[in-house]
Amino acid sequence: MVVKSLLDLDVKALLKRLEEVSRVKLPESVIEVSLVRGVLHVRFSYPKGAEIEVEPLDTKALAFLFMDSETGEVTALEVVDVDALLEELGLA
């Protein structure tokens, strides 16, 4: 499956399956989603401080969690190749 539009992507299913596979609890609220050249960015909340802590997820496809340096809360998720992640998660 080649995702060409956000309309082709079930973001809720992707986040749920990513939680199961990576064993990381993601926030339930999403305030922004963008897809540019296969890079998926999901914004859960705006950071109160600097958004400097970046943690790679334990997936073959490159995926990173961004965290608020003041609160330690997950604020965003970035997937470098959404098609590769969907295939890895069995959602393609």
CNS distance restraints for C-alpha pairs under 8 A (distance, minus, plus):
assign (resid   1 and name CA) (resid  83 and name CA) 6.72 0.50 0.50
assign (resid   1 and name CA) (resid  87 and name CA) 7.97 0.50 0.50
assign (resid   1 and name CA) (resid  92 and name CA) 5.17 0.50 0.50
assign (resid   2 and name CA) (resid  83 and name CA) 5.98 0.50 0.50
assign (resid   3 and name CA) (resid   8 and name CA) 6.03 0.50 0.50
assign (resid   3 and name CA) (resid   9 and name CA) 6.77 0.50 0.50
assign (resid   3 and name CA) (resid  38 and name CA) 7.27 0.50 0.50
assign (resid   3 and name CA) (resid  82 and name CA) 7.58 0.50 0.50
assign (resid   3 and name CA) (resid  83 and name CA) 6.48 0.50 0.50
assign (resid   4 and name CA) (resid   8 and name CA) 7.04 0.50 0.50
assign (resid   4 and name CA) (resid  38 and name CA) 7.75 0.50 0.50
assign (resid   5 and name CA) (resid   9 and name CA) 7.19 0.50 0.50
assign (resid   5 and name CA) (resid  35 and name CA) 7.32 0.50 0.50
assign (resid   6 and name CA) (resid  34 and name CA) 7.47 0.50 0.50
assign (resid   6 and name CA) (resid  35 and name CA) 6.55 0.50 0.50
assign (resid  10 and name CA) (resid  14 and name CA) 6.28 0.50 0.50
assign (resid  11 and name CA) (resid  15 and name CA) 6.12 0.50 0.50
assign (resid  12 and name CA) (resid  16 and name CA) 6.19 0.50 0.50
assign (resid  13 and name CA) (resid  17 and name CA) 6.06 0.50 0.50
assign (resid  14 and name CA) (resid  18 and name CA) 5.98 0.50 0.50
assign (resid  14 and name CA) (resid  86 and name CA) 7.26 0.50 0.50
assign (resid  14 and name CA) (resid  89 and name CA) 7.87 0.50 0.50
assign (resid  14 and name CA) (resid  91 and name CA) 7.43 0.50 0.50
assign (resid  15 and name CA) (resid  19 and name CA) 6.16 0.50 0.50
assign (resid  15 and name CA) (resid  26 and name CA) 7.56 0.50 0.50
assign (resid  16 and name CA) (resid  20 and name CA) 6.47 0.50 0.50
assign (resid  17 and name CA) (resid  21 and name CA) 6.21 0.50 0.50
assign (resid  17 and name CA) (resid  89 and name CA) 6.63 0.50 0.50
assign (resid  18 and name CA) (resid  22 and name CA) 5.84 0.50 0.50
assign (resid  18 and name CA) (resid  23 and name CA) 7.84 0.50 0.50
assign (resid  18 and name CA) (resid  24 and name CA) 7.94 0.50 0.50
assign (resid  18 and name CA) (resid  89 and name CA) 7.09 0.50 0.50
assign (resid  19 and name CA) (resid  23 and name CA) 5.28 0.50 0.50
assign (resid  19 and name CA) (resid  24 and name CA) 5.13 0.50 0.50
assign (resid  19 and name CA) (resid  25 and name CA) 5.86 0.50 0.50
assign (resid  19 and name CA) (resid  26 and name CA) 6.65 0.50 0.50
assign (resid  20 and name CA) (resid  24 and name CA) 7.43 0.50 0.50
assign (resid  21 and name CA) (resid  89 and name CA) 7.60 0.50 0.50
assign (resid  22 and name CA) (resid  57 and name CA) 6.55 0.50 0.50
assign (resid  22 and name CA) (resid  58 and name CA) 5.86 0.50 0.50
assign (resid  22 and name CA) (resid  59 and name CA) 7.08 0.50 0.50
assign (resid  26 and name CA) (resid  74 and name CA) 7.08 0.50 0.50
assign (resid  27 and name CA) (resid  44 and name CA) 6.42 0.50 0.50
assign (resid  27 and name CA) (resid  74 and name CA) 7.10 0.50 0.50
assign (resid  28 and name CA) (resid  44 and name CA) 7.80 0.50 0.50
assign (resid  29 and name CA) (resid  44 and name CA) 5.77 0.50 0.50
assign (resid  29 and name CA) (resid  45 and name CA) 7.86 0.50 0.50
assign (resid  30 and name CA) (resid  42 and name CA) 6.99 0.50 0.50
assign (resid  30 and name CA) (resid  43 and name CA) 5.96 0.50 0.50
assign (resid  30 and name CA) (resid  44 and name CA) 4.44 0.50 0.50
assign (resid  30 and name CA) (resid  45 and name CA) 7.25 0.50 0.50
assign (resid  31 and name CA) (resid  42 and name CA) 7.89 0.50 0.50
assign (resid  31 and name CA) (resid  43 and name CA) 5.76 0.50 0.50
assign (resid  31 and name CA) (resid  44 and name CA) 5.56 0.50 0.50
assign (resid  31 and name CA) (resid  45 and name CA) 6.56 0.50 0.50
assign (resid  32 and name CA) (resid  42 and name CA) 5.91 0.50 0.50
assign (resid  32 and name CA) (resid  43 and name CA) 4.94 0.50 0.50
assign (resid  32 and name CA) (resid  44 and name CA) 7.06 0.50 0.50
assign (resid  33 and name CA) (resid  40 and name CA) 7.35 0.50 0.50
assign (resid  33 and name CA) (resid  41 and name CA) 5.70 0.50 0.50
assign (resid  33 and name CA) (resid  42 and name CA) 4.59 0.50 0.50
assign (resid  33 and name CA) (resid  43 and name CA) 6.24 0.50 0.50
assign (resid  34 and name CA) (resid  40 and name CA) 5.84 0.50 0.50
assign (resid  34 and name CA) (resid  41 and name CA) 5.22 0.50 0.50
assign (resid  34 and name CA) (resid  42 and name CA) 6.66 0.50 0.50
assign (resid  35 and name CA) (resid  39 and name CA) 5.52 0.50 0.50
assign (resid  35 and name CA) (resid  40 and name CA) 4.59 0.50 0.50
assign (resid  35 and name CA) (resid  41 and name CA) 6.41 0.50 0.50
assign (resid  36 and name CA) (resid  40 and name CA) 6.74 0.50 0.50
assign (resid  38 and name CA) (resid  80 and name CA) 6.82 0.50 0.50
assign (resid  38 and name CA) (resid  81 and name CA) 5.35 0.50 0.50
assign (resid  38 and name CA) (resid  82 and name CA) 5.69 0.50 0.50
assign (resid  38 and name CA) (resid  83 and name CA) 7.11 0.50 0.50
assign (resid  39 and name CA) (resid  78 and name CA) 7.10 0.50 0.50
assign (resid  39 and name CA) (resid  79 and name CA) 5.63 0.50 0.50
assign (resid  39 and name CA) (resid  80 and name CA) 4.62 0.50 0.50
assign (resid  39 and name CA) (resid  81 and name CA) 5.50 0.50 0.50
assign (resid  39 and name CA) (resid  82 and name CA) 6.11 0.50 0.50
assign (resid  40 and name CA) (resid  77 and name CA) 7.98 0.50 0.50
assign (resid  40 and name CA) (resid  78 and name CA) 5.67 0.50 0.50
assign (resid  40 and name CA) (resid  79 and name CA) 5.04 0.50 0.50
assign (resid  40 and name CA) (resid  80 and name CA) 6.61 0.50 0.50
assign (resid  40 and name CA) (resid  81 and name CA) 7.41 0.50 0.50
assign (resid  40 and name CA) (resid  82 and name CA) 6.07 0.50 0.50
assign (resid  41 and name CA) (resid  76 and name CA) 7.18 0.50 0.50
assign (resid  41 and name CA) (resid  77 and name CA) 5.78 0.50 0.50
assign (resid  41 and name CA) (resid  78 and name CA) 4.52 0.50 0.50
assign (resid  41 and name CA) (resid  79 and name CA) 6.49 0.50 0.50
assign (resid  42 and name CA) (resid  76 and name CA) 5.49 0.50 0.50
assign (resid  42 and name CA) (resid  77 and name CA) 5.09 0.50 0.50
assign (resid  42 and name CA) (resid  78 and name CA) 6.40 0.50 0.50
assign (resid  43 and name CA) (resid  75 and name CA) 6.10 0.50 0.50
assign (resid  43 and name CA) (resid  76 and name CA) 4.39 0.50 0.50
assign (resid  43 and name CA) (resid  77 and name CA) 6.58 0.50 0.50
assign (resid  44 and name CA) (resid  74 and name CA) 7.36 0.50 0.50
assign (resid  44 and name CA) (resid  75 and name CA) 5.02 0.50 0.50
assign (resid  44 and name CA) (resid  76 and name CA) 5.42 0.50 0.50
assign (resid  45 and name CA) (resid  74 and name CA) 7.95 0.50 0.50
assign (resid  45 and name CA) (resid  75 and name CA) 4.92 0.50 0.50
assign (resid  45 and name CA) (resid  76 and name CA) 7.06 0.50 0.50
assign (resid  46 and name CA) (resid  75 and name CA) 6.20 0.50 0.50
assign (resid  47 and name CA) (resid  51 and name CA) 6.13 0.50 0.50
assign (resid  47 and name CA) (resid  67 and name CA) 7.59 0.50 0.50
assign (resid  47 and name CA) (resid  68 and name CA) 5.06 0.50 0.50
assign (resid  47 and name CA) (resid  69 and name CA) 7.93 0.50 0.50
assign (resid  47 and name CA) (resid  75 and name CA) 6.30 0.50 0.50
assign (resid  48 and name CA) (resid  68 and name CA) 6.64 0.50 0.50
assign (resid  48 and name CA) (resid  70 and name CA) 6.72 0.50 0.50
assign (resid  48 and name CA) (resid  71 and name CA) 7.54 0.50 0.50
assign (resid  49 and name CA) (resid  68 and name CA) 6.05 0.50 0.50
assign (resid  49 and name CA) (resid  69 and name CA) 5.91 0.50 0.50
assign (resid  49 and name CA) (resid  70 and name CA) 5.44 0.50 0.50
assign (resid  49 and name CA) (resid  71 and name CA) 7.96 0.50 0.50
assign (resid  50 and name CA) (resid  68 and name CA) 6.11 0.50 0.50
assign (resid  50 and name CA) (resid  69 and name CA) 5.59 0.50 0.50
assign (resid  50 and name CA) (resid  70 and name CA) 7.35 0.50 0.50
assign (resid  51 and name CA) (resid  66 and name CA) 6.49 0.50 0.50
assign (resid  51 and name CA) (resid  67 and name CA) 5.73 0.50 0.50
assign (resid  51 and name CA) (resid  68 and name CA) 4.83 0.50 0.50
assign (resid  51 and name CA) (resid  69 and name CA) 5.83 0.50 0.50
assign (resid  51 and name CA) (resid  75 and name CA) 7.96 0.50 0.50
assign (resid  52 and name CA) (resid  66 and name CA) 7.21 0.50 0.50
assign (resid  52 and name CA) (resid  67 and name CA) 6.85 0.50 0.50
assign (resid  52 and name CA) (resid  68 and name CA) 6.97 0.50 0.50
assign (resid  52 and name CA) (resid  69 and name CA) 6.17 0.50 0.50
assign (resid  53 and name CA) (resid  66 and name CA) 5.86 0.50 0.50
assign (resid  53 and name CA) (resid  67 and name CA) 5.20 0.50 0.50
assign (resid  53 and name CA) (resid  68 and name CA) 6.84 0.50 0.50
assign (resid  53 and name CA) (resid  69 and name CA) 6.23 0.50 0.50
assign (resid  54 and name CA) (resid  64 and name CA) 6.40 0.50 0.50
assign (resid  54 and name CA) (resid  65 and name CA) 5.62 0.50 0.50
assign (resid  54 and name CA) (resid  66 and name CA) 4.68 0.50 0.50
assign (resid  54 and name CA) (resid  67 and name CA) 6.35 0.50 0.50
assign (resid  55 and name CA) (resid  64 and name CA) 5.49 0.50 0.50
assign (resid  55 and name CA) (resid  65 and name CA) 5.10 0.50 0.50
assign (resid  55 and name CA) (resid  66 and name CA) 6.54 0.50 0.50
assign (resid  56 and name CA) (resid  62 and name CA) 7.37 0.50 0.50
assign (resid  56 and name CA) (resid  63 and name CA) 5.87 0.50 0.50
assign (resid  56 and name CA) (resid  64 and name CA) 4.34 0.50 0.50
assign (resid  56 and name CA) (resid  65 and name CA) 6.26 0.50 0.50
assign (resid  57 and name CA) (resid  62 and name CA) 7.49 0.50 0.50
assign (resid  57 and name CA) (resid  63 and name CA) 5.58 0.50 0.50
assign (resid  57 and name CA) (resid  64 and name CA) 5.70 0.50 0.50
assign (resid  57 and name CA) (resid  65 and name CA) 7.06 0.50 0.50
assign (resid  59 and name CA) (resid  63 and name CA) 7.03 0.50 0.50
assign (resid  59 and name CA) (resid  85 and name CA) 7.89 0.50 0.50
assign (resid  60 and name CA) (resid  85 and name CA) 7.67 0.50 0.50
assign (resid  60 and name CA) (resid  88 and name CA) 7.45 0.50 0.50
assign (resid  61 and name CA) (resid  79 and name CA) 7.57 0.50 0.50
assign (resid  61 and name CA) (resid  80 and name CA) 7.38 0.50 0.50
assign (resid  61 and name CA) (resid  81 and name CA) 6.60 0.50 0.50
assign (resid  61 and name CA) (resid  82 and name CA) 7.96 0.50 0.50
assign (resid  61 and name CA) (resid  84 and name CA) 5.80 0.50 0.50
assign (resid  61 and name CA) (resid  85 and name CA) 5.23 0.50 0.50
assign (resid  61 and name CA) (resid  88 and name CA) 7.43 0.50 0.50
assign (resid  62 and name CA) (resid  79 and name CA) 5.96 0.50 0.50
assign (resid  62 and name CA) (resid  80 and name CA) 5.50 0.50 0.50
assign (resid  62 and name CA) (resid  81 and name CA) 6.85 0.50 0.50
assign (resid  62 and name CA) (resid  85 and name CA) 7.87 0.50 0.50
assign (resid  63 and name CA) (resid  77 and name CA) 7.13 0.50 0.50
assign (resid  63 and name CA) (resid  78 and name CA) 5.60 0.50 0.50
assign (resid  63 and name CA) (resid  79 and name CA) 4.30 0.50 0.50
assign (resid  63 and name CA) (resid  80 and name CA) 6.20 0.50 0.50
assign (resid  64 and name CA) (resid  77 and name CA) 5.68 0.50 0.50
assign (resid  64 and name CA) (resid  78 and name CA) 5.23 0.50 0.50
assign (resid  64 and name CA) (resid  79 and name CA) 6.51 0.50 0.50
assign (resid  65 and name CA) (resid  74 and name CA) 6.56 0.50 0.50
assign (resid  65 and name CA) (resid  75 and name CA) 7.58 0.50 0.50
assign (resid  65 and name CA) (resid  76 and name CA) 5.86 0.50 0.50
assign (resid  65 and name CA) (resid  77 and name CA) 4.67 0.50 0.50
assign (resid  65 and name CA) (resid  78 and name CA) 6.61 0.50 0.50
assign (resid  66 and name CA) (resid  74 and name CA) 5.81 0.50 0.50
assign (resid  66 and name CA) (resid  75 and name CA) 5.66 0.50 0.50
assign (resid  66 and name CA) (resid  76 and name CA) 5.00 0.50 0.50
assign (resid  66 and name CA) (resid  77 and name CA) 6.14 0.50 0.50
assign (resid  66 and name CA) (resid  78 and name CA) 7.96 0.50 0.50
assign (resid  67 and name CA) (resid  71 and name CA) 7.99 0.50 0.50
assign (resid  67 and name CA) (resid  72 and name CA) 5.63 0.50 0.50
assign (resid  67 and name CA) (resid  73 and name CA) 5.37 0.50 0.50
assign (resid  67 and name CA) (resid  74 and name CA) 4.40 0.50 0.50
assign (resid  67 and name CA) (resid  75 and name CA) 5.27 0.50 0.50
assign (resid  67 and name CA) (resid  76 and name CA) 7.03 0.50 0.50
assign (resid  68 and name CA) (resid  72 and name CA) 5.06 0.50 0.50
assign (resid  68 and name CA) (resid  73 and name CA) 5.52 0.50 0.50
assign (resid  68 and name CA) (resid  74 and name CA) 6.56 0.50 0.50
assign (resid  68 and name CA) (resid  75 and name CA) 6.35 0.50 0.50
assign (resid  79 and name CA) (resid  85 and name CA) 7.60 0.50 0.50
assign (resid  81 and name CA) (resid  85 and name CA) 6.49 0.50 0.50
assign (resid  82 and name CA) (resid  86 and name CA) 6.11 0.50 0.50
assign (resid  83 and name CA) (resid  87 and name CA) 6.29 0.50 0.50
assign (resid  83 and name CA) (resid  92 and name CA) 7.40 0.50 0.50
assign (resid  84 and name CA) (resid  88 and name CA) 6.16 0.50 0.50
assign (resid  85 and name CA) (resid  89 and name CA) 6.07 0.50 0.50
assign (resid  86 and name CA) (resid  90 and name CA) 6.13 0.50 0.50
assign (resid  86 and name CA) (resid  91 and name CA) 4.90 0.50 0.50
assign (resid  86 and name CA) (resid  92 and name CA) 5.13 0.50 0.50
assign (resid  87 and name CA) (resid  91 and name CA) 5.83 0.50 0.50
assign (resid  87 and name CA) (resid  92 and name CA) 4.84 0.50 0.50
